[in-house]
Every structure is written in C-alpha cells, then in structure tokens.
Amino acid sequence: MWDMYLGRAAQLYVMSEFIVRGYNAAIPEVDIGDDIVVIRDLDDSLSKVQVKATNTCHEFTATQNQGVFRVQFNLNKTQLLRDVVAPFYFIFLIRRYSQWYEPLIFPQKMLSDDFISQKIGTPDKDKVKLWFKIYPSGVVECSGVDYSKQKANWSYWPIVQDWP
C-alpha cells in the first residue's frame, strides 16, 4: 500500500519540476509504461518518462563506508530494451530520511546501451534489477559505472525562457 503512495508522490514531484521548467506534463489515461508525457508547447516536442521510486535504502555499516547506501530499481526488460520513437527517459527517485534525494535521470538509450555493453544490472526473467550505490561525496555508481552526472540532470528539458 505504501508503495502506491510513494510512487504517486514521486510522479507528482517529477511533474511539478517539468511544469516549473515551462513544460506541459500529463499522465496518460492508459498506462502502458509511460508515467508522464512531457510536451514543450513552443515547438510541440514530446518526450515520455517512466518514474521509479524507492524508500528502501540499504545502509553500509562498515567504518570505511559510513554514509554510503544502496538502492534497487526494477525495470521491465522490454521497456529498457525497446526501440523508441519519441525520446524516453527513466527518472529514479529515492526517499531517504523523510526527504527526496536528487533524482537520477537517464535517457532509456543510455541505460539500454550500458546494460548491453557495460553489463550493468542483473537480468531476472522479464525484469532488470539495477543497484545504485550512493556515496557521501556525491558519486553514484551502478555495477561499477559512474553515473554521478545523471544526478538532477534536467538538461534534457532546458528551462523555457521565450514565450510567444
């Protein structure tokens, strides 16, 4: 039950960020894997977003790993590996200590390519389990690959400055 609340809160959090950046954000009436449709009204450009959220953080307790934690996200393998027409993104949100951690934002193609070439994640039937390790220094890793640049990387949707 709590997962439904967390997932919906994450989706609304992401939608609010799109709106304050000047984009139109909508929830599709039929959810076939796209949680949010994002439209830039100035040029009608479209992107689709899948939001994943967790509040289950596995804390490392060894002295040398103080403050390090790990989170898991499960992706649908078909969604991860599909050929997309409109740009498609995954946004991972972590709820830790009663606040949101900076979202991890990935183009689907980046994760798909890294799943194939860098062997990130663990295939499990029709899912792929991605474990992210987050360090106090801000480094974010998955299967040894550094994804620190994906933290709060809203550059895929630059702030809309010019309105007609």
Phi and psi restraints in degrees (value plus and minus 20) as a CYANA .aco file:
   2 TRP   PHI     -78.4   -38.4
   2 TRP   PSI     -54.7   -14.7
   3 ASP   PHI     -80.0   -40.0
   3 ASP   PSI     -56.4   -16.4
   4 MET   PHI     -84.0   -44.0
   4 MET   PSI     -62.2   -22.2
   5 TYR   PHI     -86.7   -46.7
   5 TYR   PSI     -65.0   -25.0
   6 LEU   PHI     -82.8   -42.8
   6 LEU   PSI     -65.2   -25.2
   7 GLY   PHI     -82.2   -42.2
   7 GLY   PSI     -62.1   -22.1
   8 ARG   PHI     -88.2   -48.2
   8 ARG   PSI     -61.4   -21.4
   9 ALA   PHI     -80.9   -40.9
   9 ALA   PSI     -61.1   -21.1
  10 ALA   PHI     -83.6   -43.6
  10 ALA   PSI     -63.9   -23.9
  11 GLN   PHI     -81.3   -41.3
  11 GLN   PSI     -64.2   -24.2
  12 LEU   PHI     -89.1   -49.1
  12 LEU   PSI     -55.5   -15.5
  13 TYR   PHI     -79.7   -39.7
  13 TYR   PSI     -67.2   -27.2
  14 VAL   PHI     -85.5   -45.5
  14 VAL   PSI     -63.7   -23.7
  15 MET   PHI     -79.1   -39.1
  15 MET   PSI     -61.3   -21.3
  16 SER   PHI     -83.7   -43.7
  16 SER   PSI     -55.5   -15.5
  17 GLU   PHI     -85.7   -45.7
  17 GLU   PSI     -61.7   -21.7
  18 PHE   PHI     -80.7   -40.7
  18 PHE   PSI     -64.0   -24.0
  19 ILE   PHI     -84.3   -44.3
  19 ILE   PSI     -64.5   -24.5
  20 VAL   PHI     -89.9   -49.9
  20 VAL   PSI     -36.9     3.1
  21 ARG   PHI    -105.0   -65.0
  21 ARG   PSI     -26.7    13.3
  22 GLY   PHI      79.7   119.7
  22 GLY   PSI      -0.6    39.4
  23 TYR   PHI    -129.1   -89.1
  23 TYR   PSI     137.0   177.0
  24 ASN   PHI    -112.1   -72.1
  24 ASN   PSI     112.2   152.2
  25 ALA   PHI    -148.0  -108.0
  25 ALA   PSI     113.4   153.4
  26 ALA   PHI    -158.9  -118.9
  26 ALA   PSI     130.8   170.8
  27 ILE   PHI    -115.7   -75.7
  27 ILE   PSI     102.6   142.6
  28 PRO   PHI     -81.1   -41.1
  28 PRO   PSI     123.2   163.2
  29 GLU   PHI     -81.7   -41.7
  29 GLU   PSI     -56.2   -16.2
  30 VAL   PHI    -134.9   -94.9
  30 VAL   PSI     100.4   140.4
  31 ASP   PHI    -112.4   -72.4
  31 ASP   PSI      85.6   125.6
  32 ILE   PHI    -134.5   -94.5
  32 ILE   PSI      10.0    50.0
  33 GLY   PHI      95.1   135.1
  33 GLY   PSI     -25.5    14.5
  34 ASP   PHI    -129.2   -89.2
  34 ASP   PSI      90.2   130.2
  35 ASP   PHI     -97.3   -57.3
  35 ASP   PSI     -54.9   -14.9
  36 ILE   PHI    -157.9  -117.9
  36 ILE   PSI     116.9   156.9
  37 VAL   PHI    -125.9   -85.9
  37 VAL   PSI     106.7   146.7
  38 VAL   PHI    -133.2   -93.2
  38 VAL   PSI     107.7   147.7
  39 ILE   PHI    -145.1  -105.1
  39 ILE   PSI     111.6   151.6
  40 ARG   PHI    -115.4   -75.4
  40 ARG   PSI      85.7   125.7
  41 ASP   PHI     -82.8   -42.8
  41 ASP   PSI     -46.0    -6.0
  42 LEU   PHI     -81.4   -41.4
  42 LEU   PSI     -56.4   -16.4
  43 ASP   PHI    -152.2  -112.2
  43 ASP   PSI     -10.4    29.6
  44 ASP   PHI      41.1    81.1
  44 ASP   PSI       1.4    41.4
  45 SER   PHI     -89.5   -49.5
  45 SER   PSI     126.3   166.3
  46 LEU   PHI    -148.9  -108.9
  46 LEU   PSI     121.2   161.2
  47 SER   PHI    -161.5  -121.5
  47 SER   PSI     138.5   178.5
  48 LYS   PHI    -139.2   -99.2
  48 LYS   PSI     128.1   168.1
  49 VAL   PHI    -154.3  -114.3
  49 VAL   PSI     116.8   156.8
  50 GLN   PHI    -130.9   -90.9
  50 GLN   PSI     102.3   142.3
  51 VAL   PHI    -121.8   -81.8
  51 VAL   PSI     112.6   152.6
  52 LYS   PHI    -144.4  -104.4
  52 LYS   PSI     118.9   158.9
  53 ALA   PHI    -154.2  -114.2
  53 ALA   PSI     130.7   170.7
  54 THR   PHI    -168.5  -128.5
  54 THR   PSI     131.5   171.5
  55 ASN   PHI    -144.8  -104.8
  55 ASN   PSI      -9.0    31.0
  56 THR   PHI    -116.6   -76.6
  56 THR   PSI      80.3   120.3
  57 CYS   PHI    -128.8   -88.8
  57 CYS   PSI     109.1   149.1
  58 HIS   PHI    -114.8   -74.8
  58 HIS   PSI      87.8   127.8
  59 GLU   PHI    -101.7   -61.7
  59 GLU   PSI     119.3   159.3
  60 PHE   PHI    -108.1   -68.1
  60 PHE   PSI     114.8   154.8
  61 THR   PHI    -126.4   -86.4
  61 THR   PSI     -35.5     4.5
  62 ALA   PHI     -81.6   -41.6
  62 ALA   PSI     123.9   163.9
  63 THR   PHI     -72.1   -32.1
  63 THR   PSI     -63.7   -23.7
  64 GLN   PHI     -89.8   -49.8
  64 GLN   PSI     -32.3     7.7
  65 ASN   PHI    -135.1   -95.1
  65 ASN   PSI       3.7    43.7
  66 GLN   PHI     -77.4   -37.4
  66 GLN   PSI     109.9   149.9
  67 GLY   PHI      66.6   106.6
  67 GLY   PSI     -26.9    13.1
  68 VAL   PHI    -103.6   -63.6
  68 VAL   PSI     117.6   157.6
  69 PHE   PHI    -160.1  -120.1
  69 PHE   PSI     143.9   183.9
  70 ARG   PHI    -151.9  -111.9
  70 ARG   PSI     120.8   160.8
  71 VAL   PHI    -152.3  -112.3
  71 VAL   PSI     134.0   174.0
  72 GLN   PHI    -140.4  -100.4
  72 GLN   PSI     119.7   159.7
  73 PHE   PHI    -146.9  -106.9
  73 PHE   PSI     116.5   156.5
  74 ASN   PHI    -123.7   -83.7
  74 ASN   PSI     104.3   144.3
  75 LEU   PHI    -130.8   -90.8
  75 LEU   PSI     126.7   166.7
  76 ASN   PHI     -91.2   -51.2
  76 ASN   PSI     104.6   144.6
  77 LYS   PHI     -80.1   -40.1
  77 LYS   PSI     -58.7   -18.7
  78 THR   PHI     -82.7   -42.7
  78 THR   PSI     -62.3   -22.3
  79 GLN   PHI     -86.4   -46.4
  79 GLN   PSI     -58.7   -18.7
  80 LEU   PHI     -86.6   -46.6
  80 LEU   PSI     -58.6   -18.6
  81 LEU   PHI    -121.7   -81.7
  81 LEU   PSI     -21.3    18.7
  82 ARG   PHI     -89.5   -49.5
  82 ARG   PSI     133.6   173.6
  83 ASP   PHI    -102.2   -62.2
  83 ASP   PSI     109.6   149.6
  84 VAL   PHI    -131.2   -91.2
  84 VAL   PSI     129.1   169.1
  85 VAL   PHI    -113.4   -73.4
  85 VAL   PSI     -79.6   -39.6
  86 ALA   PHI    -100.8   -60.8
  86 ALA   PSI     127.2   167.2
  87 PRO   PHI     -74.9   -34.9
  87 PRO   PSI     115.6   155.6
  88 PHE   PHI    -147.3  -107.3
  88 PHE   PSI     116.7   156.7
  89 TYR   PHI    -153.3  -113.3
  89 TYR   PSI     131.3   171.3
  90 PHE   PHI    -128.2   -88.2
  90 PHE   PSI     113.9   153.9
  91 ILE   PHI    -142.5  -102.5
  91 ILE   PSI      99.4   139.4
  92 PHE   PHI    -123.0   -83.0
  92 PHE   PSI     107.1   147.1
  93 LEU   PHI    -138.0   -98.0
  93 LEU   PSI     117.2   157.2
  94 ILE   PHI    -138.3   -98.3
  94 ILE   PSI     105.5   145.5
  95 ARG   PHI    -122.1   -82.1
  95 ARG   PSI      94.0   134.0
  96 ARG   PHI    -158.2  -118.2
  96 ARG   PSI     113.1   153.1
  97 TYR   PHI      33.2    73.2
  97 TYR   PSI      25.0    65.0
  98 SER   PHI      41.6    81.6
  98 SER   PSI       5.9    45.9
  99 GLN   PHI    -168.2  -128.2
  99 GLN   PSI     141.4   181.4
 100 TRP   PHI    -101.5   -61.5
 100 TRP   PSI     114.5   154.5
 101 TYR   PHI    -101.2   -61.2
 101 TYR   PSI     138.8   178.8
 102 GLU   PHI     -74.7   -34.7
 102 GLU   PSI     111.4   151.4
 103 PRO   PHI     -84.5   -44.5
 103 PRO   PSI     126.6   166.6
 104 LEU   PHI    -120.6   -80.6
 104 LEU   PSI      99.8   139.8
 105 ILE   PHI    -137.7   -97.7
 105 ILE   PSI     103.8   143.8
 106 PHE   PHI    -152.3  -112.3
 106 PHE   PSI     112.1   152.1
 107 PRO   PHI     -85.0   -45.0
 107 PRO   PSI     120.4   160.4
 108 GLN   PHI     -75.4   -35.4
 108 GLN   PSI     -59.7   -19.7
 109 LYS   PHI     -81.8   -41.8
 109 LYS   PSI     -58.5   -18.5
 110 MET   PHI     -81.2   -41.2
 110 MET   PSI     -68.4   -28.4
 111 LEU   PHI     -87.7   -47.7
 111 LEU   PSI     -59.1   -19.1
 112 SER   PHI     -82.4   -42.4
 112 SER   PSI     -68.5   -28.5
 113 ASP   PHI     -81.3   -41.3
 113 ASP   PSI     -62.9   -22.9
 114 ASP   PHI     -91.1   -51.1
 114 ASP   PSI     -50.9   -10.9
 115 PHE   PHI     -81.5   -41.5
 115 PHE   PSI     -61.5   -21.5
 116 ILE   PHI     -98.0   -58.0
 116 ILE   PSI     -70.4   -30.4
 117 SER   PHI    -108.2   -68.2
 117 SER   PSI     -57.5   -17.5
 118 GLN   PHI    -117.6   -77.6
 118 GLN   PSI     -24.7    15.3
 119 LYS   PHI      39.2    79.2
 119 LYS   PSI      17.0    57.0
 120 ILE   PHI     -92.8   -52.8
 120 ILE   PSI     131.3   171.3
 121 GLY   PHI      58.9    98.9
 121 GLY   PSI     152.4   192.4
 122 THR   PHI    -146.9  -106.9
 122 THR   PSI      94.8   134.8
 123 PRO   PHI     -86.0   -46.0
 123 PRO   PSI     119.3   159.3
 124 ASP   PHI    -167.1  -127.1
 124 ASP   PSI      73.1   113.1
 125 LYS   PHI      37.8    77.8
 125 LYS   PSI    -133.6   -93.6
 126 ASP   PHI    -116.9   -76.9
 126 ASP   PSI      -9.3    30.7
 127 LYS   PHI    -138.8   -98.8
 127 LYS   PSI     143.9   183.9
 128 VAL   PHI    -148.0  -108.0
 128 VAL   PSI     105.1   145.1
 129 LYS   PHI    -114.5   -74.5
 129 LYS   PSI     101.8   141.8
 130 LEU   PHI    -128.2   -88.2
 130 LEU   PSI     103.8   143.8
 131 TRP   PHI    -126.4   -86.4
 131 TRP   PSI     101.2   141.2
 132 PHE   PHI    -125.2   -85.2
 132 PHE   PSI     113.2   153.2
 133 LYS   PHI    -126.9   -86.9
 133 LYS   PSI     106.1   146.1
 134 ILE   PHI    -138.8   -98.8
 134 ILE   PSI     105.8   145.8
 135 TYR   PHI    -122.4   -82.4
 135 TYR   PSI     132.4   172.4
 136 PRO   PHI     -78.0   -38.0
 136 PRO   PSI     -46.4    -6.4
 137 SER   PHI     -90.7   -50.7
 137 SER   PSI     -32.5     7.5
 138 GLY   PHI      83.9   123.9
 138 GLY   PSI     -27.1    12.9
 139 VAL   PHI     -89.2   -49.2
 139 VAL   PSI     117.2   157.2
 140 VAL   PHI    -144.6  -104.6
 140 VAL   PSI     104.6   144.6
 141 GLU   PHI    -146.7  -106.7
 141 GLU   PSI     129.3   169.3
 142 CYS   PHI    -156.3  -116.3
 142 CYS   PSI      99.5   139.5
 143 SER   PHI      32.5    72.5
 143 SER   PSI      17.5    57.5
 144 GLY   PHI      62.4   102.4
 144 GLY   PSI     -23.1    16.9
 145 VAL   PHI    -113.2   -73.2
 145 VAL   PSI     110.9   150.9
 146 ASP   PHI    -100.9   -60.9
 146 ASP   PSI      98.2   138.2
 147 TYR   PHI    -136.8   -96.8
 147 TYR   PSI       6.0    46.0
 148 SER   PHI     -76.9   -36.9
 148 SER   PSI     -52.9   -12.9
 149 LYS   PHI     -90.7   -50.7
 149 LYS   PSI     -30.2     9.8
 150 GLN   PHI    -109.7   -69.7
 150 GLN   PSI     -26.0    14.0
 151 LYS   PHI     -86.5   -46.5
 151 LYS   PSI     103.4   143.4
 152 ALA   PHI      27.7    67.7
 152 ALA   PSI      18.3    58.3
 153 ASN   PHI    -106.7   -66.7
 153 ASN   PSI      57.2    97.2
 154 TRP   PHI    -101.5   -61.5
 154 TRP   PSI     -12.1    27.9
 155 SER   PHI     -81.4   -41.4
 155 SER   PSI     -37.9     2.1
 156 TYR   PHI     -88.3   -48.3
 156 TYR   PSI     -39.3     0.7
 157 TRP   PHI    -150.3  -110.3
 157 TRP   PSI      57.9    97.9
 158 PRO   PHI     -80.9   -40.9
 158 PRO   PSI     129.7   169.7
 159 ILE   PHI     -78.7   -38.7
 159 ILE   PSI     111.3   151.3
 160 VAL   PHI     -98.2   -58.2
 160 VAL   PSI      97.7   137.7
 161 GLN   PHI    -120.2   -80.2
 161 GLN   PSI     -58.9   -18.9
 162 ASP   PHI    -123.0   -83.0
 162 ASP   PSI      99.5   139.5
 163 TRP   PHI    -132.7   -92.7
 163 TRP   PSI     124.0   164.0
